[in-house]
Amino acid sequence: MNTENNRFSNILQESQSNNWVRAIDSSKIINWIDDLFKILFPEKALETIQIELLLDQSKANFISILSEIVKDKTANQILDDAEAFYAALPDLYTSMQKDAQAILDTDPAADCIQEIINSYPGFFAIEVYRIANVIASLTACLLPRILTEYAHSKTGIDIHPSATIGVPFMIDHGTGIVIGETTIIGKYVSIYQGVTLGALQVEKSMQEKKRHPTVEDHVIIYANATILGGSTIIGNHSIVGGNTFITKSMNPYSFVMQSNKNTVLNQQEIKDINFFSI
């Protein structure tokens, strides 16, 4: 090995000794969440004994992942966390069913629950968030963030695992949605593509503060709306129109829309106008 390679190898070794490591192979986590979804939403109904065996295997894999990634807990504490997560799974499953039903009830393009489970990116992103959120409440580790970033990579929907989201929650289309860490969302909220629920300022000193908005029950937020600030509250039953930019609270039953007007011209009278000139 030449001198330069040897020097770089030493630099890498020293850096990796100071936490510059991945901590776990993400593929193990992805396989675990995909297998869990196959238990919750299988291609065909499973017998009870099959479900029990699959859940036992899922729990064993989960414990293995936690054991690799969590370094500040004993084996017994990790077992307790795993038991707590799987004890929460029935309630999680009920929440998922309510999310899917609400999407079916509100989206005129949805024909059946199976379509939502199989093909709706919003449903997938919401349910991965719900799983990650429970894990985040049990243990501080990389696992919840890896899960939501997996959903982000598949759907274009970025939901922080520590956000608070009520049941049911509906996302339609979804690409480009960002929901920040301290966001609070109530029940029966619908969000469309490109919506950002973000911070008014991005400063490390605000890490422990509420930086993201609160959206109360029965609110609809249409495409590309941006709502910023930890003190910003969107009152219940409000409608937020597309392309709006909001940094102040709205009272319940409010309706906000873009004030810019579209210009409509008769095409037969504007043939000589080149709208695409530079």
Rosetta blueprint (number, residue, H / E / L):
1 M L
2 N L
3 T H
4 E H
5 N H
6 N H
7 R H
8 F H
9 S H
10 N H
11 I H
12 L H
13 Q H
14 E H
15 S H
16 Q H
17 S H
18 N L
19 N L
20 W L
21 V L
22 R L
23 A L
24 I L
25 D L
26 S H
27 S H
28 K H
29 I H
30 I H
31 N H
32 W H
33 I H
34 D H
35 D H
36 L H
37 F H
38 K H
39 I H
40 L H
41 F L
42 P L
43 E L
44 K L
45 A L
46 L L
47 E L
48 T H
49 I H
50 Q H
51 I H
52 E H
53 L H
54 L H
55 L H
56 D H
57 Q H
58 S H
59 K H
60 A H
61 N H
62 F H
63 I H
64 S H
65 I H
66 L H
67 S H
68 E H
69 I H
70 V L
71 K L
72 D L
73 K L
74 T L
75 A H
76 N H
77 Q H
78 I H
79 L H
80 D H
81 D H
82 A H
83 E H
84 A H
85 F H
86 Y H
87 A H
88 A H
89 L H
90 P H
91 D H
92 L H
93 Y H
94 T H
95 S H
96 M H
97 Q H
98 K H
99 D H
100 A H
101 Q H
102 A H
103 I H
104 L H
105 D H
106 T H
107 D L
108 P L
109 A L
110 A L
111 D L
112 C L
113 I H
114 Q H
115 E H
116 I H
117 I H
118 N H
119 S H
120 Y L
121 P H
122 G H
123 F H
124 F H
125 A H
126 I H
127 E H
128 V H
129 Y H
130 R H
131 I H
132 A H
133 N H
134 V H
135 I H
136 A H
137 S H
138 L H
139 T L
140 A L
141 C L
142 L L
143 L H
144 P H
145 R H
146 I H
147 L H
148 T H
149 E H
150 Y H
151 A H
152 H H
153 S H
154 K H
155 T H
156 G L
157 I L
158 D E
159 I E
160 H L
161 P L
162 S L
163 A L
164 T E
165 I E
166 G L
167 V L
168 P L
169 F E
170 M E
171 I E
172 D E
173 H L
174 G L
175 T L
176 G L
177 I L
178 V E
179 I E
180 G L
181 E L
182 T L
183 T L
184 I E
185 I E
186 G L
187 K L
188 Y L
189 V E
190 S E
191 I E
192 Y E
193 Q L
194 G L
195 V L
196 T E
197 L E
198 G E
199 A L
200 L L
201 Q L
202 V L
203 E L
204 K H
205 S H
206 M H
207 Q L
208 E L
209 K L
210 K L
211 R L
212 H L
213 P L
214 T E
215 V E
216 E L
217 D L
218 H L
219 V L
220 I E
221 I E
222 Y L
223 A L
224 N L
225 A L
226 T E
227 I E
228 L E
229 G L
230 G L
231 S L
232 T L
233 I E
234 I E
235 G L
236 N L
237 H L
238 S L
239 I E
240 V E
241 G L
242 G L
243 N L
244 T L
245 F E
246 I E
247 T L
248 K L
249 S L
250 M E
251 N L
252 P L
253 Y L
254 S L
255 F E
256 V E
257 M L
258 Q L
259 S L
260 N L
261 K L
262 N L
263 T L
264 V L
265 L L
266 N L
267 Q H
268 Q H
269 E H
270 I L
271 K L
272 D L
273 I L
274 N L
275 F L
276 F L
277 S L
278 I L
